[in-house]
């Protein structure tokens, strides 16, 4: 999907924020929701940015990729979101990923113009891991996030 790839190339900041630190009014018909006002998100447990700044957990090496898919469940349709973020190898990222194991969290993406988008996760569905190639002259690390939602990407107002 070309328009999705264009959008993701503009993402400069990715946050994983615990659900407990958020106030997000999500209505039952969230599947049709494209914008949401009244969101309050807490301090991110993990934040990667294109800026090499110590206030962030890690540095994004290139644009993230997002693979959305729809799954039929007994209670209706659930969206699966698989997000991959290439990041520079960093112990702070590994520690943040370890701390998020078994914790419910949401994903907030910010674009170059400051617009924020929410990937809302259903309780018990989010997972985060690191894939790495640590040998050789060019070690790489990818932050992988998987979650289920009732909606697609929601613009935060």
C-alpha positions in Angstrom: 0.0 0.0 0.0 1.9 3.0 -1.3 0.1 5.7 0.8 0.8 3.8 4.0 4.5 3.5 3.1 4.6 7.3 2.5 2.9 8.0 5.8 5.4 5.7 7.7 8.4 7.4 6.1 7.2 10.6 7.9 7.1 8.9 11.4 9.9 10.4 13.5 8.9 9.2 17.0 7.5 5.9 18.4 6.4 5.5 22.0 5.2 2.5 23.9 3.0 3.8 26.8 1.6 1.5 29.5 -2.2 1.3 29.5 -2.3 2.0 33.2 -0.8 5.5 32.6 -3.3 6.4 29.8 -6.9 7.8 29.8 -8.3 6.9 26.4 -12.1 7.1 25.8 -12.6 4.3 23.3 -16.2 3.7 22.2 -17.6 0.3 21.3 -17.7 1.2 17.6 -13.9 2.0 17.6 -13.5 0.0 14.4 -14.9 3.0 12.4 -13.0 5.6 14.5 -10.4 7.7 12.7 -10.0 10.6 15.1 -10.1 10.7 18.9 -10.2 13.7 21.3 -9.6 13.6 25.0 -6.7 11.2 25.1 -4.2 11.5 27.8 -1.1 9.4 27.6 1.5 9.1 30.3 5.3 9.0 30.2 6.4 6.4 27.7 8.1 3.3 28.9 10.0 3.2 25.6 10.5 6.0 23.2 12.6 5.9 20.0 13.2 9.0 17.8 15.1 10.0 14.8 17.0 12.4 17.1 20.0 11.1 19.0 19.0 12.6 22.3 19.5 11.1 25.7 15.9 11.8 26.7 14.8 9.0 24.4 15.3 5.3 25.0 16.8 4.7 21.5 17.5 6.0 18.0 15.5 5.0 15.0 17.7 4.0 12.1 15.0 4.2 9.4 11.2 4.5 9.0 9.1 1.9 10.7 6.9 -0.6 8.9 3.4 -1.6 9.9 1.5 -4.7 8.7 -2.2 -4.4 9.6 -4.5 -7.4 9.1 -8.0 -8.4 10.0 -9.0 -11.5 11.9 -12.4 -12.9 12.4 -13.2 -13.7 16.1 -16.3 -15.1 17.8 -17.1 -11.6 19.1 -16.5 -9.8 15.7 -13.5 -8.6 13.8 -10.2 -7.8 15.4 -7.3 -6.0 13.8 -3.8 -7.3 14.2 -1.0 -4.7 14.0 2.6 -5.8 13.5 5.0 -2.9 13.8 8.8 -3.1 13.1 11.1 -0.3 14.0 14.8 -0.5 13.0 16.8 1.0 16.0 20.4 1.4 16.9 21.7 -1.3 19.2 21.3 0.1 22.7 21.1 -1.4 26.3 18.4 1.1 27.3 16.1 -0.4 24.5 16.7 -3.9 25.7 16.0 -3.0 29.3 12.8 -1.2 28.3 11.6 -4.2 26.3 12.3 -6.5 29.3 10.3 -4.2 31.6 7.3 -4.3 29.2 7.0 -8.1 29.1 3.5 -9.1 30.2 2.4 -5.4 30.5 -0.5 -3.9 28.6 0.6 -0.9 26.5 -0.5 1.3 23.6 1.6 2.7 20.7 1.8 6.4 19.8 3.4 7.4 16.5 4.4 11.0 15.8 5.0 12.4 12.3 7.4 15.2 11.2 4.6 17.8 11.5 3.8 16.7 15.1 0.6 14.9 14.4 0.1 11.9 16.8 -1.5 8.6 16.0 -2.7 5.9 18.4 -2.5 2.2 17.9 -4.9 1.2 20.7 -4.3 -2.3 22.1 -6.9 -4.6 23.6 -6.0 -5.9 27.1 -3.7 -8.9 27.1 -2.8 -8.5 23.4 0.4 -6.4 23.1 3.8 -8.0 22.9 7.2 -6.5 22.3 10.5 -8.1 21.4 13.9 -7.4 19.8 15.3 -9.1 16.7 19.0 -8.6 16.2 21.9 -9.5 14.0 24.8 -8.8 16.3 27.7 -10.3 14.3 29.7 -8.7 11.6 30.6 -5.1 10.8 27.0 -3.9 10.6 25.0 -5.1 13.6 21.3 -4.4 13.4 18.4 -4.4 15.9 14.7 -4.3 15.1 12.0 -3.5 17.7 9.0 -5.6 17.0 5.6 -4.8 18.4 2.4 -6.9 17.9 -1.0 -6.0 19.2 -4.7 -6.5 18.6 -7.2 -3.7 18.3 -10.8 -2.9 17.4 -9.6 0.0 15.2 -7.0 1.0 12.7 -4.6 3.9 13.4 -6.4 6.7 15.2 -5.4 10.3 14.9 -5.2 11.9 18.4 -6.7 15.4 18.7 
